[in-house]
Amino acid sequence: MGKGLLSPKKQAMETGLSVDQAMMDVIIEQCGALGRIRLNRPKALNSLTHGMTLAIASALEEFARNPTIAAVLLTGEGERGLCAGGDIRVLYEARAQGGHGGVAARFWRDEYRVNARIAHFPKPFIAILDGITMGGGVGLAAHAAHRVVTERSRIAMPEVTIGFLPDVGGTWLLSRAPGELGTYLGMTGDSFGPQDALLTGFADVELPVQALSGLLDDLTQARPGITGDEIRRLLAGRATPSGSPPLQERRKCIDAVFAGDTVEGILAALAAEGSPFALETLTLIQTKSPTSVKLTLRLLRLARASSSLEECLEREFSAGVTLTTRDDFYEGVRAAIVDKDRKPRWSPAASDAEIESWLGPAQDRVFP
């Protein structure tokens, strides 16, 4: 057990979980000068629960005020990935009890506050996006000051596949990728590897898996007050040259066909472009929730003009809570996670007026 393990009783009080469960799902510890957050549900690909989110929030407060903590490191236990996203099965099951909207709102409000806290954390925050990192995992890792990928990294914001939207600040991140790469990734939900993570701004440096243990040793010996520049030099010293990003080879096509502001226009541009990649992309988008694709494009265009992560999180929260009142979200979760038949039966796309009505500030905001 690392030095200075945060009180299990405190974690339990924060999360409403038993002491044993709070300790099992996320491990919070101090190793030398390093504060560690270890997501610990490897059999579930470290999927994020509400209790884990609250435990992380408590840890961030403790690490920020502890003068012996020089930096914070986020990792996932097991070798399959950092985090496959939020544990959305809970929301699906809550629908049968009639309280799904409230459950979702409480979860997302606390989760989005953690995302913003990480983005503005006062000490160097390092996230290791090793293996699968999707959805809520991206929200924890990609807002960090120092994002590390490995040769095993596979990253995605796949929410349109389940009738949802790229939340946890996903619209902020995607809208700041070069050209229209973020539009392509948001509307398709496609995954990408380490080179494309660097290209799109989801990561800062690539390290080989074999270098991670040495990095951990270096970080535990960091002195309080270490600067972000010093962390960057430390990471650069262990980095490997990254290969050519696959998306760069498709950049010209992506920038051309995804420049439109309507889904109909983008689909028509893909059909007219006619290359195998364009036609495969057209087919892929047509398998997603029509409402989610349309909402995602609108959110990405609004995010491009936004001045802060928090502004995007507020819009994502308002739209996300509304989606819990619609069938597509539950149908998407059913097809992808519950029954796993991969055959969702989507409803027709919402109208432009409906979508605009979802984007105003929610009655109960994330950031009062």
Secondary structure, DSSP 8 states (H G I E B T S, - for coil): --BT---HHHHHHHHSS-HHHHHHHEEEEEETTEEEEEE--GGGTT-B-HHHHHHHHHHHHHHHH-TT--EEEEEESSSSEEE--B-THHHHHHHTTT-HHHHHHHHHHHHHHHHHHHHT-SS-EEEEE-BEEETHHHHHHTTSSEEEE-TT-EEE--GGGGT---TTTHHHHHHTSSTTHHHHHHHH---B-HHHHHHHTS-SEE--GGGHHHHHHHHHT--TT--HHHHHHHHHTT-------HHHHTHHHHHHHT--SSHHHHHHHHHHH--HHHHHHHHHHTTS-HHHHHHHHHHHHHHHT-S-HHHHHHHHHHHHHHHTTSHHHHHHHIIIIIS------------HHHHHHTSS--SS-S--
